[in-house]
Amino acid sequence: MRLNPISGSDPGLPLARLAEIQDCLTLALDATERPRGYSQPEREARSYMRSALRQVGKLIEVSA
C-alpha cells in the first residue's frame, strides 16, 4: 500500500506539483501559438490558460 507523503492537514498542493502544472500550462500556450491569429473560442481558451498560469505563479511565490 502506497502512503501519501502529504498529510490531510497540509493545505494546498506541494510546490513540485504547482511547478508541474505551470510547465503544462506554458507548454499548452506554446503549442497553440500561431502567427495568423485565433478564432474567438481559441482566444477565450488561451485567455483562461494565461489566467491559470498567473494564478499558479502567484501560488508558487507564496509557497516558496
PyMOL Python script that loads the backbone (N, CA, C, O; Angstrom):
from pymol import cmd

cmd.read_pdbstr("""\
ATOM      1  N   MET A   1       0.831  -1.176   0.000  1.00  0.00           N
ATOM      2  CA  MET A   1       0.000   0.000   0.000  1.00  0.00           C
ATOM      3  C   MET A   1       0.876   1.240   0.000  1.00  0.00           C
ATOM      4  O   MET A   1       1.783   1.368   0.822  1.00  0.00           O
ATOM      5  N   ARG A   2       0.595   2.173  -0.946  1.00  0.00           N
ATOM      6  CA  ARG A   2       1.360   3.412  -1.021  1.00  0.00           C
ATOM      7  C   ARG A   2       0.839   4.413   0.000  1.00  0.00           C
ATOM      8  O   ARG A   2      -0.368   4.578   0.173  1.00  0.00           O
ATOM      9  N   LEU A   3       1.754   5.060   0.656  1.00  0.00           N
ATOM     10  CA  LEU A   3       1.369   6.090   1.614  1.00  0.00           C
ATOM     11  C   LEU A   3       1.469   7.454   0.957  1.00  0.00           C
ATOM     12  O   LEU A   3       2.388   7.708   0.178  1.00  0.00           O
ATOM     13  N   ASN A   4       0.543   8.316   1.263  1.00  0.00           N
ATOM     14  CA  ASN A   4       0.561   9.680   0.755  1.00  0.00           C
ATOM     15  C   ASN A   4       1.516  10.500   1.616  1.00  0.00           C
ATOM     16  O   ASN A   4       1.299  10.616   2.822  1.00  0.00           O
ATOM     17  N   PRO A   5       2.578  11.077   1.022  1.00  0.00           N
ATOM     18  CA  PRO A   5       3.531  11.839   1.828  1.00  0.00           C
ATOM     19  C   PRO A   5       2.962  13.158   2.350  1.00  0.00           C
ATOM     20  O   PRO A   5       3.558  13.776   3.232  1.00  0.00           O
ATOM     21  N   ILE A   6       1.833  13.591   1.828  1.00  0.00           N
ATOM     22  CA  ILE A   6       1.201  14.825   2.273  1.00  0.00           C
ATOM     23  C   ILE A   6       0.053  14.455   3.208  1.00  0.00           C
ATOM     24  O   ILE A   6      -0.829  13.673   2.851  1.00  0.00           O
ATOM     25  N   SER A   7       0.080  15.021   4.392  1.00  0.00           N
ATOM     26  CA  SER A   7      -0.993  14.691   5.332  1.00  0.00           C
ATOM     27  C   SER A   7      -2.259  15.465   4.981  1.00  0.00           C
ATOM     28  O   SER A   7      -2.201  16.466   4.268  1.00  0.00           O
ATOM     29  N   GLY A   8      -3.368  15.014   5.469  1.00  0.00           N
ATOM     30  CA  GLY A   8      -4.636  15.670   5.207  1.00  0.00           C
ATOM     31  C   GLY A   8      -4.740  17.046   5.823  1.00  0.00           C
ATOM     32  O   GLY A   8      -5.611  17.829   5.443  1.00  0.00           O
ATOM     33  N   SER A   9      -3.872  17.357   6.765  1.00  0.00           N
ATOM     34  CA  SER A   9      -3.923  18.659   7.418  1.00  0.00           C
ATOM     35  C   SER A   9      -3.102  19.717   6.687  1.00  0.00           C
ATOM     36  O   SER A   9      -3.218  20.903   6.997  1.00  0.00           O
ATOM     37  N   ASP A  10      -2.275  19.313   5.722  1.00  0.00           N
ATOM     38  CA  ASP A  10      -1.472  20.269   4.956  1.00  0.00           C
ATOM     39  C   ASP A  10      -2.339  20.932   3.897  1.00  0.00           C
ATOM     40  O   ASP A  10      -2.949  20.240   3.083  1.00  0.00           O
ATOM     41  N   PRO A  11      -2.407  22.271   3.891  1.00  0.00           N
ATOM     42  CA  PRO A  11      -3.218  22.955   2.880  1.00  0.00           C
ATOM     43  C   PRO A  11      -2.497  23.045   1.537  1.00  0.00           C
ATOM     44  O   PRO A  11      -1.268  23.112   1.497  1.00  0.00           O
ATOM     45  N   GLY A  12      -3.241  23.048   0.457  1.00  0.00           N
ATOM     46  CA  GLY A  12      -2.678  23.286  -0.862  1.00  0.00           C
ATOM     47  C   GLY A  12      -1.929  22.119  -1.456  1.00  0.00           C
ATOM     48  O   GLY A  12      -1.877  21.022  -0.900  1.00  0.00           O
ATOM     49  N   LEU A  13      -1.345  22.399  -2.620  1.00  0.00           N
ATOM     50  CA  LEU A  13      -0.567  21.405  -3.349  1.00  0.00           C
ATOM     51  C   LEU A  13       0.916  21.586  -3.056  1.00  0.00           C
ATOM     52  O   LEU A  13       1.356  22.692  -2.741  1.00  0.00           O
ATOM     53  N   PRO A  14       1.692  20.505  -3.158  1.00  0.00           N
ATOM     54  CA  PRO A  14       3.137  20.639  -2.988  1.00  0.00           C
ATOM     55  C   PRO A  14       3.724  21.523  -4.089  1.00  0.00           C
ATOM     56  O   PRO A  14       3.195  21.573  -5.200  1.00  0.00           O
ATOM     57  N   LEU A  15       4.799  22.207  -3.781  1.00  0.00           N
ATOM     58  CA  LEU A  15       5.439  23.117  -4.724  1.00  0.00           C
ATOM     59  C   LEU A  15       5.819  22.422  -6.031  1.00  0.00           C
ATOM     60  O   LEU A  15       5.692  23.014  -7.103  1.00  0.00           O
ATOM     61  N   ALA A  16       6.277  21.191  -5.953  1.00  0.00           N
ATOM     62  CA  ALA A  16       6.661  20.454  -7.163  1.00  0.00           C
ATOM     63  C   ALA A  16       5.456  20.246  -8.086  1.00  0.00           C
ATOM     64  O   ALA A  16       5.591  20.325  -9.307  1.00  0.00           O
ATOM     65  N   ARG A  17       4.300  19.985  -7.516  1.00  0.00           N
ATOM     66  CA  ARG A  17       3.084  19.780  -8.305  1.00  0.00           C
ATOM     67  C   ARG A  17       2.659  21.092  -8.966  1.00  0.00           C
ATOM     68  O   ARG A  17       2.245  21.105 -10.125  1.00  0.00           O
ATOM     69  N   LEU A  18       2.765  22.200  -8.216  1.00  0.00           N
ATOM     70  CA  LEU A  18       2.432  23.506  -8.786  1.00  0.00           C
ATOM     71  C   LEU A  18       3.367  23.848  -9.952  1.00  0.00           C
ATOM     72  O   LEU A  18       2.927  24.382 -10.970  1.00  0.00           O
ATOM     73  N   ALA A  19       4.641  23.542  -9.798  1.00  0.00           N
ATOM     74  CA  ALA A  19       5.605  23.794 -10.871  1.00  0.00           C
ATOM     75  C   ALA A  19       5.281  22.947 -12.099  1.00  0.00           C
ATOM     76  O   ALA A  19       5.420  23.410 -13.231  1.00  0.00           O
ATOM     77  N   GLU A  20       4.854  21.716 -11.875  1.00  0.00           N
ATOM     78  CA  GLU A  20       4.475  20.842 -12.983  1.00  0.00           C
ATOM     79  C   GLU A  20       3.249  21.398 -13.722  1.00  0.00           C
ATOM     80  O   GLU A  20       3.197  21.374 -14.951  1.00  0.00           O
ATOM     81  N   ILE A  21       2.280  21.891 -12.975  1.00  0.00           N
ATOM     82  CA  ILE A  21       1.089  22.490 -13.583  1.00  0.00           C
ATOM     83  C   ILE A  21       1.485  23.732 -14.381  1.00  0.00           C
ATOM     84  O   ILE A  21       0.991  23.949 -15.487  1.00  0.00           O
ATOM     85  N   GLN A  22       2.376  24.543 -13.813  1.00  0.00           N
ATOM     86  CA  GLN A  22       2.848  25.736 -14.510  1.00  0.00           C
ATOM     87  C   GLN A  22       3.527  25.363 -15.828  1.00  0.00           C
ATOM     88  O   GLN A  22       3.291  26.005 -16.852  1.00  0.00           O
ATOM     89  N   ASP A  23       4.360  24.341 -15.804  1.00  0.00           N
ATOM     90  CA  ASP A  23       5.032  23.882 -17.025  1.00  0.00           C
ATOM     91  C   ASP A  23       4.028  23.408 -18.075  1.00  0.00           C
ATOM     92  O   ASP A  23       4.180  23.705 -19.260  1.00  0.00           O
ATOM     93  N   CYS A  24       3.009  22.676 -17.644  1.00  0.00           N
ATOM     94  CA  CYS A  24       1.994  22.172 -18.580  1.00  0.00           C
ATOM     95  C   CYS A  24       1.216  23.318 -19.224  1.00  0.00           C
ATOM     96  O   CYS A  24       0.945  23.288 -20.424  1.00  0.00           O
ATOM     97  N   LEU A  25       0.862  24.315 -18.439  1.00  0.00           N
ATOM     98  CA  LEU A  25       0.146  25.468 -18.984  1.00  0.00           C
ATOM     99  C   LEU A  25       1.016  26.238 -19.972  1.00  0.00           C
ATOM    100  O   LEU A  25       0.539  26.672 -21.021  1.00  0.00           O
ATOM    101  N   THR A  26       2.289  26.405 -19.636  1.00  0.00           N
ATOM    102  CA  THR A  26       3.215  27.092 -20.535  1.00  0.00           C
ATOM    103  C   THR A  26       3.364  26.319 -21.841  1.00  0.00           C
ATOM    104  O   THR A  26       3.341  26.913 -22.919  1.00  0.00           O
ATOM    105  N   LEU A  27       3.515  25.009 -21.752  1.00  0.00           N
ATOM    106  CA  LEU A  27       3.628  24.182 -22.957  1.00  0.00           C
ATOM    107  C   LEU A  27       2.360  24.248 -23.803  1.00  0.00           C
ATOM    108  O   LEU A  27       2.437  24.297 -25.031  1.00  0.00           O
ATOM    109  N   ALA A  28       1.198  24.250 -23.161  1.00  0.00           N
ATOM    110  CA  ALA A  28      -0.065  24.330 -23.895  1.00  0.00           C
ATOM    111  C   ALA A  28      -0.172  25.658 -24.646  1.00  0.00           C
ATOM    112  O   ALA A  28      -0.626  25.688 -25.790  1.00  0.00           O
ATOM    113  N   LEU A  29       0.238  26.739 -24.016  1.00  0.00           N
ATOM    114  CA  LEU A  29       0.216  28.037 -24.698  1.00  0.00           C
ATOM    115  C   LEU A  29       1.203  28.062 -25.860  1.00  0.00           C
ATOM    116  O   LEU A  29       0.884  28.554 -26.942  1.00  0.00           O
ATOM    117  N   ASP A  30       2.402  27.530 -25.633  1.00  0.00           N
ATOM    118  CA  ASP A  30       3.409  27.493 -26.696  1.00  0.00           C
ATOM    119  C   ASP A  30       2.955  26.626 -27.870  1.00  0.00           C
ATOM    120  O   ASP A  30       3.163  26.984 -29.029  1.00  0.00           O
ATOM    121  N   ALA A  31       2.340  25.497 -27.569  1.00  0.00           N
ATOM    122  CA  ALA A  31       1.931  24.551 -28.615  1.00  0.00           C
ATOM    123  C   ALA A  31       0.788  25.092 -29.472  1.00  0.00           C
ATOM    124  O   ALA A  31       0.635  24.697 -30.628  1.00  0.00           O
ATOM    125  N   THR A  32      -0.009  25.989 -28.910  1.00  0.00           N
ATOM    126  CA  THR A  32      -1.158  26.505 -29.660  1.00  0.00           C
ATOM    127  C   THR A  32      -0.897  27.872 -30.269  1.00  0.00           C
ATOM    128  O   THR A  32      -1.800  28.479 -30.847  1.00  0.00           O
ATOM    129  N   GLU A  33       0.336  28.364 -30.144  1.00  0.00           N
ATOM    130  CA  GLU A  33       0.662  29.682 -30.688  1.00  0.00           C
ATOM    131  C   GLU A  33       0.723  29.643 -32.210  1.00  0.00           C
ATOM    132  O   GLU A  33       1.304  28.737 -32.806  1.00  0.00           O
ATOM    133  N   ARG A  34       0.105  30.654 -32.822  1.00  0.00           N
ATOM    134  CA  ARG A  34       0.114  30.773 -34.284  1.00  0.00           C
ATOM    135  C   ARG A  34       0.320  32.231 -34.673  1.00  0.00           C
ATOM    136  O   ARG A  34      -0.135  33.130 -33.966  1.00  0.00           O
ATOM    137  N   PRO A  35       0.990  32.471 -35.771  1.00  0.00           N
ATOM    138  CA  PRO A  35       1.223  33.854 -36.187  1.00  0.00           C
ATOM    139  C   PRO A  35      -0.001  34.526 -36.833  1.00  0.00           C
ATOM    140  O   PRO A  35      -0.033  35.751 -36.941  1.00  0.00           O
ATOM    141  N   ARG A  36      -0.986  33.764 -37.254  1.00  0.00           N
ATOM    142  CA  ARG A  36      -2.106  34.330 -38.020  1.00  0.00           C
ATOM    143  C   ARG A  36      -3.363  34.621 -37.215  1.00  0.00           C
ATOM    144  O   ARG A  36      -4.420  34.839 -37.807  1.00  0.00           O
ATOM    145  N   GLY A  37      -3.292  34.631 -35.928  1.00  0.00           N
ATOM    146  CA  GLY A  37      -4.464  34.945 -35.129  1.00  0.00           C
ATOM    147  C   GLY A  37      -5.273  33.713 -34.757  1.00  0.00           C
ATOM    148  O   GLY A  37      -4.955  32.589 -35.145  1.00  0.00           O
ATOM    149  N   TYR A  38      -6.333  33.962 -33.988  1.00  0.00           N
ATOM    150  CA  TYR A  38      -7.107  32.883 -33.401  1.00  0.00           C
ATOM    151  C   TYR A  38      -8.600  33.152 -33.563  1.00  0.00           C
ATOM    152  O   TYR A  38      -9.031  34.298 -33.691  1.00  0.00           O
ATOM    153  N   SER A  39      -9.361  32.096 -33.555  1.00  0.00           N
ATOM    154  CA  SER A  39     -10.819  32.236 -33.541  1.00  0.00           C
ATOM    155  C   SER A  39     -11.237  32.710 -32.145  1.00  0.00           C
ATOM    156  O   SER A  39     -10.439  32.677 -31.208  1.00  0.00           O
ATOM    157  N   GLN A  40     -12.470  33.141 -32.017  1.00  0.00           N
ATOM    158  CA  GLN A  40     -12.958  33.603 -30.714  1.00  0.00           C
ATOM    159  C   GLN A  40     -12.838  32.518 -29.630  1.00  0.00           C
ATOM    160  O   GLN A  40     -12.352  32.813 -28.538  1.00  0.00           O
ATOM    161  N   PRO A  41     -13.268  31.269 -29.896  1.00  0.00           N
ATOM    162  CA  PRO A  41     -13.107  30.227 -28.863  1.00  0.00           C
ATOM    163  C   PRO A  41     -11.633  29.980 -28.496  1.00  0.00           C
ATOM    164  O   PRO A  41     -11.317  29.715 -27.336  1.00  0.00           O
ATOM    165  N   GLU A  42     -10.743  30.066 -29.481  1.00  0.00           N
ATOM    166  CA  GLU A  42      -9.319  29.874 -29.204  1.00  0.00           C
ATOM    167  C   GLU A  42      -8.769  31.014 -28.346  1.00  0.00           C
ATOM    168  O   GLU A  42      -8.000  30.775 -27.415  1.00  0.00           O
ATOM    169  N   ARG A  43      -9.164  32.258 -28.658  1.00  0.00           N
ATOM    170  CA  ARG A  43      -8.724  33.400 -27.845  1.00  0.00           C
ATOM    171  C   ARG A  43      -9.206  33.257 -26.410  1.00  0.00           C
ATOM    172  O   ARG A  43      -8.472  33.534 -25.461  1.00  0.00           O
ATOM    173  N   GLU A  44     -10.451  32.819 -26.269  1.00  0.00           N
ATOM    174  CA  GLU A  44     -11.015  32.640 -24.938  1.00  0.00           C
ATOM    175  C   GLU A  44     -10.263  31.548 -24.165  1.00  0.00           C
ATOM    176  O   GLU A  44      -9.937  31.726 -22.992  1.00  0.00           O
ATOM    177  N   ALA A  45      -9.994  30.434 -24.821  1.00  0.00           N
ATOM    178  CA  ALA A  45      -9.283  29.330 -24.172  1.00  0.00           C
ATOM    179  C   ALA A  45      -7.872  29.758 -23.770  1.00  0.00           C
ATOM    180  O   ALA A  45      -7.415  29.435 -22.673  1.00  0.00           O
ATOM    181  N   ARG A  46      -7.188  30.476 -24.644  1.00  0.00           N
ATOM    182  CA  ARG A  46      -5.839  30.945 -24.327  1.00  0.00           C
ATOM    183  C   ARG A  46      -5.860  31.953 -23.184  1.00  0.00           C
ATOM    184  O   ARG A  46      -4.941  31.996 -22.366  1.00  0.00           O
ATOM    185  N   SER A  47      -6.906  32.758 -23.133  1.00  0.00           N
ATOM    186  CA  SER A  47      -7.054  33.712 -22.034  1.00  0.00           C
ATOM    187  C   SER A  47      -7.202  32.977 -20.702  1.00  0.00           C
ATOM    188  O   SER A  47      -6.598  33.366 -19.702  1.00  0.00           O
ATOM    189  N   TYR A  48      -8.006  31.918 -20.695  1.00  0.00           N
ATOM    190  CA  TYR A  48      -8.166  31.116 -19.479  1.00  0.00           C
ATOM    191  C   TYR A  48      -6.846  30.467 -19.076  1.00  0.00           C
ATOM    192  O   TYR A  48      -6.525  30.404 -17.889  1.00  0.00           O
ATOM    193  N   MET A  49      -6.083  29.988 -20.049  1.00  0.00           N
ATOM    194  CA  MET A  49      -4.794  29.369 -19.733  1.00  0.00           C
ATOM    195  C   MET A  49      -3.820  30.396 -19.165  1.00  0.00           C
ATOM    196  O   MET A  49      -3.103  30.103 -18.208  1.00  0.00           O
ATOM    197  N   ARG A  50      -3.786  31.607 -19.748  1.00  0.00           N
ATOM    198  CA  ARG A  50      -2.906  32.645 -19.215  1.00  0.00           C
ATOM    199  C   ARG A  50      -3.307  33.031 -17.793  1.00  0.00           C
ATOM    200  O   ARG A  50      -2.453  33.245 -16.933  1.00  0.00           O
ATOM    201  N   SER A  51      -4.601  33.116 -17.560  1.00  0.00           N
ATOM    202  CA  SER A  51      -5.094  33.439 -16.221  1.00  0.00           C
ATOM    203  C   SER A  51      -4.683  32.352 -15.218  1.00  0.00           C
ATOM    204  O   SER A  51      -4.212  32.654 -14.122  1.00  0.00           O
ATOM    205  N   ALA A  52      -4.865  31.103 -15.605  1.00  0.00           N
ATOM    206  CA  ALA A  52      -4.475  29.992 -14.729  1.00  0.00           C
ATOM    207  C   ALA A  52      -2.970  30.013 -14.482  1.00  0.00           C
ATOM    208  O   ALA A  52      -2.516  29.747 -13.369  1.00  0.00           O
ATOM    209  N   LEU A  53      -2.200  30.329 -15.517  1.00  0.00           N
ATOM    210  CA  LEU A  53      -0.744  30.391 -15.385  1.00  0.00           C
ATOM    211  C   LEU A  53      -0.343  31.484 -14.384  1.00  0.00           C
ATOM    212  O   LEU A  53       0.543  31.268 -13.558  1.00  0.00           O
ATOM    213  N   ARG A  54      -0.989  32.651 -14.453  1.00  0.00           N
ATOM    214  CA  ARG A  54      -0.703  33.720 -13.493  1.00  0.00           C
ATOM    215  C   ARG A  54      -1.055  33.289 -12.065  1.00  0.00           C
ATOM    216  O   ARG A  54      -0.303  33.544 -11.124  1.00  0.00           O
ATOM    217  N   GLN A  55      -2.185  32.646 -11.925  1.00  0.00           N
ATOM    218  CA  GLN A  55      -2.630  32.213 -10.584  1.00  0.00           C
ATOM    219  C   GLN A  55      -1.673  31.169 -10.000  1.00  0.00           C
ATOM    220  O   GLN A  55      -1.340  31.221  -8.816  1.00  0.00           O
ATOM    221  N   VAL A  56      -1.238  30.234 -10.825  1.00  0.00           N
ATOM    222  CA  VAL A  56      -0.297  29.216 -10.356  1.00  0.00           C
ATOM    223  C   VAL A  56       1.032  29.886  -9.981  1.00  0.00           C
ATOM    224  O   VAL A  56       1.656  29.523  -8.984  1.00  0.00           O
ATOM    225  N   GLY A  57       1.455  30.862 -10.784  1.00  0.00           N
ATOM    226  CA  GLY A  57       2.682  31.592 -10.465  1.00  0.00           C
ATOM    227  C   GLY A  57       2.601  32.279  -9.116  1.00  0.00           C
ATOM    228  O   GLY A  57       3.568  32.272  -8.356  1.00  0.00           O
ATOM    229  N   LYS A  58       1.449  32.877  -8.811  1.00  0.00           N
ATOM    230  CA  LYS A  58       1.255  33.522  -7.511  1.00  0.00           C
ATOM    231  C   LYS A  58       1.297  32.498  -6.380  1.00  0.00           C
ATOM    232  O   LYS A  58       1.864  32.769  -5.322  1.00  0.00           O
ATOM    233  N   LEU A  59       0.701  31.325  -6.594  1.00  0.00           N
ATOM    234  CA  LEU A  59       0.734  30.277  -5.576  1.00  0.00           C
ATOM    235  C   LEU A  59       2.162  29.799  -5.323  1.00  0.00           C
ATOM    236  O   LEU A  59       2.542  29.523  -4.185  1.00  0.00           O
ATOM    237  N   ILE A  60       2.939  29.706  -6.383  1.00  0.00           N
ATOM    238  CA  ILE A  60       4.329  29.283  -6.244  1.00  0.00           C
ATOM    239  C   ILE A  60       5.111  30.315  -5.438  1.00  0.00           C
ATOM    240  O   ILE A  60       5.913  29.955  -4.576  1.00  0.00           O
ATOM    241  N   GLU A  61       4.877  31.610  -5.719  1.00  0.00           N
ATOM    242  CA  GLU A  61       5.576  32.663  -4.975  1.00  0.00           C
ATOM    243  C   GLU A  61       5.250  32.593  -3.495  1.00  0.00           C
ATOM    244  O   GLU A  61       6.132  32.757  -2.652  1.00  0.00           O
ATOM    245  N   VAL A  62       3.995  32.353  -3.180  1.00  0.00           N
ATOM    246  CA  VAL A  62       3.561  32.283  -1.781  1.00  0.00           C
ATOM    247  C   VAL A  62       4.156  31.055  -1.101  1.00  0.00           C
ATOM    248  O   VAL A  62       4.529  31.111   0.071  1.00  0.00           O
ATOM    249  N   SER A  63       4.245  29.945  -1.836  1.00  0.00           N
ATOM    250  CA  SER A  63       4.731  28.686  -1.259  1.00  0.00           C
ATOM    251  C   SER A  63       6.236  28.679  -1.059  1.00  0.00           C
ATOM    252  O   SER A  63       6.750  27.974  -0.191  1.00  0.00           O
ATOM    253  N   ALA A  64       6.933  29.459  -1.855  1.00  0.00           N
ATOM    254  CA  ALA A  64       8.411  29.422  -1.805  1.00  0.00           C
ATOM    255  C   ALA A  64       8.968  30.137  -0.610  1.00  0.00           C
ATOM    256  O   ALA A  64      10.186  30.190  -0.435  1.00  0.00           O
TER     257      ALA A  64
END
""", "prot")
cmd.dss("prot")
cmd.show_as("cartoon", "prot")
cmd.util.cbc("prot")
cmd.orient("prot")
